[in-house]
Amino acid sequence: MKHVGITPTITLAPTESKAKIDAFITPLLHQRTEEARRISPHYETLWQDIQKLYSAGGKRLRSYMTLMTFEAFSSQPVESILPAAAAQELLHVAMLIHDDIIDRDDIRYGVKNIAREYLDHYEELIEDTVDRRHYAQSAAILAGDLLISEAYVLLTETQADPAAILAAQRLLSRAIFQVIGGELLDTEAAFRGADAADPLVIAEQKTASYSFVSPFLMGATLAHATPAQLETLQRFGEQLGIAYQLRDDIIGVFGDEAITGKSTDGDIKEGKRTLLIEQFYSLADETQRATFDALFGHHDLSTSDVEIVKSLLIDSGAKQAVETLITAYQDHTHTLLTTLDIDDVHRASFSALIDLCLKRDR
């Protein structure tokens, strides 16, 4: 572990981390595309669409969290664990691909996602629209599966001892186990009702698990951090991850589509039961609830109907209630940060990460 008394003059910046990860992953995707071409041009098309989606956007936060945590606890260069950090990013893209199928979304990062690309690919081949969407979504599922497989391969290429690599593989498996559980609960909440699952449990399992806890613990594990520090990072990741999801829920309804690159009426039309919606039912009066129930969860809502739902979420105080809770989680993460056994420069990087995650508009 790095000696706390030695303060480094520089730490890895998010933009620098993104450049390192993109420089690592882009050639890998090109290589897989070439390998797929040798099998069939149709298989090549799938990998070309994966490349297009990856390059379209993304902050690469999960890989950054892996690298910054490793750097905070180790004196070794972050390049030694680039494959492990890249694995976190490929898992994330896989989850986005699958999540868009579940949410029936066509756009990601402002471009057509995999399923939407395949609707175009199959337009002249499959006349029936239901069949066409089925096969397009099937291709997208396969794309996500490919990236999960690649993530596991990358972990074996990390420069670490076998025990640390095995621990990293277990962390990735645990993250996948949790995110799928959270995704299932989130999906079923639309028709099982408000009491089927706690939105905060969903946020912890669906988002905090693989987007925060796993990257933090992977970086720290590969750096041989102590069990006590790993426990603190776990709690830190859970709190930050839940707050991140709550911010995501706000952006998903009130965000600017030109900035987010994704529709902001999807959650309303799908009837997604987030904490924002739970707060609405807790705070709204009978008239507000009646109007809301007549609109929320209907796929054929007009633009004006969607705006009415958004106004109700604001007027009832639901939006502000979630904002207040985000602030509480933010304060708690800053408190946990003071207990980490790292130097002040890296502590400042973690603090900046909190603000980056929670004070955002996309």
GITAUR-V901955 format. One line per field, one symbol per residue. ss: DSSP state (A for helix, B for strand, O for the rest). A space follows every 50 residues. Layout:
ss=???
This chain:
ss=OOOOOOOOOOOOOAAAAAAAAAAAAAAAAAAAAAAAAAAOAAAAAAAAAA AAAAAAOOOOAAAAAAAAAAAAAOOOOAAAAAAAAAAAAAAAAAAAAAAA AAAOOOBBOOBBOAAAAAAAAOOOOOOOAAAAAAAAAAAAAAAAAAAAAA AAAAAAOOOOOAAAAAAAAAAAAAAAAAAAAAAAAAAAAAAAOOOOOOAA AAAAAAAAAAAAAAAAAAAAAAOOOOAAAAAAAAAAAAAAAAAAAAAAAA AAAAOOAAAAOOOOOAAAAAOOOOAAAAAAAAAOOAAAAAAAAAAOOOOO OOAAAAAAAAAAAAAOOAAAAAAAAAAAAAAAAAAAAOOOOOOAAAAAAA AAAAAAAAOOOO
